[in-house]
Amino acid sequence: MALYEHVFLARQDLSQQQVDELVERFKGVITAGGGSVGRVENWGLKSLTYRVKKNRKAYYTLMDLTCPPAALNEMERQMGLSEDVLRFLTIKVDKHEEGASAMMQKREERSDRGGFGDRDRGPRSFGDRDRGDRPARNFGDRDDRGPRRPREGAEGAAE
């Protein structure tokens, strides 16, 4: 049997329980077709880059599948008919990843880092402003350029 990674996006107005029910329904389709579902990861509610069917956010879910192509086609057909599923993507893989996916590792790294206050940024540099190699600018003194001359045709425009 073939190995697949399948990600789908569910509508933002669903509850987490309803998303879990969708996962169970699609697991049932795969097992009825003679396949099995391995790891299931809920990545949570995330912002979309652009609107999809008038939604700005979606629940992302990853599923590792081991199934024949017919079972996968049936699951994708049912996802296409479901109003709760915005998008889905299936990728055939040679073997399933061990451990957490890249999205879950990213979340764990963020929690290990801590807050903003414990970073050591070092001295801040403001470029040429701190070096003092430019003379001070004074916009009120125009003595170095001479008196200001009116432009040609400026006298008639004011009248």
NORLIN-V280697 format. One record per residue. PSI is psi in radians with two decimals (NA if undefined). OMEGA is omega in whole degrees, -180 to 180 (999 if undefined). Layout:
BEGIN
psi = (PSI,PSI)
omega = (OMEGA,OMEGA)
END
This chain:
BEGIN
psi = (2.69,2.68,2.37,2.64,2.24,2.21,2.33,2.70,2.18,2.71,2.63,-0.41,0.06,2.74,2.89,-0.60,-0.70,-0.61,-0.72,-0.63,-0.66,-0.76,-0.78,-0.68,-0.76,-0.52,-0.70,-0.66,-0.75,-0.81,-0.59,-0.49,0.05,0.26,-3.02,2.71,2.19,-2.03,2.41,2.12,2.24,2.00,-0.15,-3.01,2.10,2.66,2.48,2.63,-0.65,2.84,2.43,1.99,0.81,0.32,2.39,-0.31,2.87,2.69,2.13,2.38,2.32,2.39,2.33,2.13,2.47,1.81,2.85,2.75,-0.54,-0.71,-0.70,-0.75,-0.69,-0.74,-0.76,-0.60,-0.78,-0.60,-0.66,-0.53,-0.38,2.31,-0.31,-0.35,2.11,-0.86,2.77,2.72,2.27,2.31,2.27,2.29,2.79,-0.68,2.69,2.54,2.56,2.52,-2.83,2.65,3.02,-0.63,-0.69,-0.61,-0.69,-0.75,-0.72,-0.67,-0.68,-0.70,-0.49,-0.47,-0.56,-2.90,-2.98,-0.46,-0.35,0.31,2.46,1.80,-0.35,-3.04,2.53,2.45,2.37,0.55,-2.34,-0.15,-0.59,-0.35,-0.54,0.37,0.01,2.55,2.73,2.44,2.24,1.93,-0.24,-0.51,2.07,0.35,-0.53,-0.30,-0.11,3.10,2.71,2.30,2.45,2.64,2.78,2.38,0.01,-0.47,-0.72,-0.43,-0.50,-0.40,NA)
omega = (-178,178,-177,165,-175,177,174,-180,179,-177,-177,-177,174,173,179,178,178,176,177,177,175,180,180,179,-179,173,179,179,-179,-179,177,179,177,-179,178,179,178,-178,173,180,173,-179,176,-179,-178,177,176,179,177,-178,175,-178,177,178,178,179,178,173,179,178,178,177,172,-175,169,-173,173,-179,-179,179,178,179,179,179,179,177,-180,176,178,179,-177,177,-178,-179,-179,-179,172,-180,178,180,176,-178,177,175,-180,177,174,177,-176,177,-179,180,-180,177,180,180,-180,179,179,-179,179,-175,-177,-177,-179,-173,-175,176,175,-174,-178,-178,180,-180,179,175,-173,-180,-179,-174,178,-179,176,175,178,-179,177,-173,-179,-178,179,-176,-176,-178,-179,-178,-180,179,177,178,179,178,-179,-178,-177,-177,-177,-175,999)
END
